Amino acid sequence: MAYCPNCGTEYETTPMRCNCGYLFSPGATPVLPASEPGRFDFTGDGATLLVLYLKLIFFSIFTLGIYSFWGRAAVRQYLWSQIRLAGQPFAFHGTGKELLLGWLKLMGLVILFYGSAGLALVLLGERKAGGVIGLVFILGFALLAPLALHGAIRYRWSRTSWQGRRFAYRGDFWKLTTIVWTGLFLTAISLSLYLPVFITNLRKYVVENTWFGGQQFEFSGEGKDLLWPYVKMLLLFFPTLTLYRFWYAAKLGNFNWQNTKFAGVPFRSTLSGDGLLILTFTNLILTFFTLGIGLPWAVCRQLRYLTENLQLEQLPRVQLLAQAATAASAFGDTLGEALGTDAGIDAGFGL
């Protein structure tokens, strides 16, 4: 049994070269150092990202928005490729065609809804149809919100890889929907006090149904441990002019990562409230005083700060098991953006 000291990949016999490019010495059987951490870093730069943004804007204008799907895919491909673990980049394999097809499906759903509403007005009259349309809208959103979350996570993980092996999300839509519905109901009747438990339960389900290289992620956090920090944030929200939310965000981020494991190895997160506060305000200044031109640099600064404060306590031993590719469309991804439930880049990295 051999382990690559650079990325932690496990082999039955020692190869000449690891998938990450590491060259093994002839006859050597390297063992993964237990103390070697798996460090994340971000190597992107604002200038390159600015070019991608400008290309996205101008070409979208000239093509009446059609290029926007390919432009967004290019931005994701660049950002994913600049996030590295143990020096090895992630990759995003989604395409503009997939995003376009997802948007067309969404438009079909919108047309179907408004067409049904118009038909109800004709058949039932304005007074009766109003109640029916309202009920359908509420029930539709109750189903579409978890569908957007489920679909976005499933799509983006299935299009994300590291060292040529893709991630996979294998959660069940109806189980996720039950967690969302129950969580929203209990959050409402508890005047939001149940929110930390709800978010933790949701994260636990998503993390424990995420796989890489034939191995499953683990999550051991309990929402009750976040209850007092959340109450403290509510109590200090207005007295601190909302600034205490940065300390709560740091607490939440560290809690989520430090309770996550892969192949038995825990993550370590060192976010701080003052660090998030300074980062947020300097990014706002950078973006505002440059009339938006500084946004790409702000995005890169944010990703660099988050990755610099995240690592695996040691490189895990990755099993090279066969893993079937997950079939997933970009419909949920597009729907999430439309409903405001977009998971963003955190659907691929938890950032």
Steps between C-alpha positions, in 0.01 A plus 500: 500500500642841401387857562593809307664751741378790287126430474434193716371270223514132596640234262511121525848502345745785463460672159767697318293819512196606705195656335603832657837482320716388794787271392568201725858389557578156348420227751373747760181455699413849623283537807279803551639713784237522774592858574485630142199733471284530191519871431259693280605810309365730231730615220263709286551866414255784448634601158421162342159490665427856380565395141256210540236732651541758221480228237186368670335845501589619148443173318169452684384840375592425138340152510185614682600309812576165335874518574432560871470124561840428348648804675374385843640152437837652412504703823423189705766299318757766580406538868484125558841449333662759727394322821758240591541226757856380564603697192254317273218705340130424497320509166149593388365303202166675449429654162309794362272262312394336828422838656304605191292182509435555871378853424271374221344249742444781750335715232274206413398476866429875515290484182309202637425683827381823339309308234321301772427822690349655188289191436376505861396865461301414189329192643445608863482876483724753670360456854524118521816472295692737731488259793588200286795678339625615842481146639678355197770766529566421870504124444713543190761706685500248787602233248724712277720636782630156611511391135728795424728421794509127425553554128772763536704292744459184294594673175802692628650209694456273197691754292780548755814286504837477670784300346265379228244345736160662538298566810144373530194601701264206555232655716130429453279792395205409722717448808661837442157656445377355831798655681434837334124501567540385861780747561309796357188414702687461830705813431181700445318381815815541714553860385819394318662329803491164321699642207847377614362146545327516161812618315717241677259216417493611138879521479537160668274337241682661206850427632425137588362442150809643329761256368845516346707208371257248643519651849228685687535827692398506867341770716473486880372847594180557697290812459446542876867600530426806286188607689671730751734660240191566287304652790805710588515623141131601514553686830808686373379554142366855545721614794806428283339655190475149346879451518484203736361292213858465372606328820200269476582426135855405602367282782256330261763443231751352745230282658389360164850418377639367826213253522559377145727205423618323187653151524509549877703821475341818643517844344647794689359851456644817655261773387475802728236768546741790465652337190159468331407855602818652357474288184135597440548873550821524298331306219204739511735798478698334221184434299320829572783745431596324177138504377493121495830447318659373821239224546721225349777589745247495785386151398859377489579656839199326654588159359865544598406584860260206529744245358791630708293428810401147399692174496471129564687404816691251286478377144245214488571166338275514195365167377505458123160332474290502186234767522221538249447849365192672638245609240385850586356792305556869559126564554530509879801726471309750285187470714702578812629823346147600398353434847788659690600164654815477288765297682779693331851362497433339839307230319835383374729588787303604802656846488 
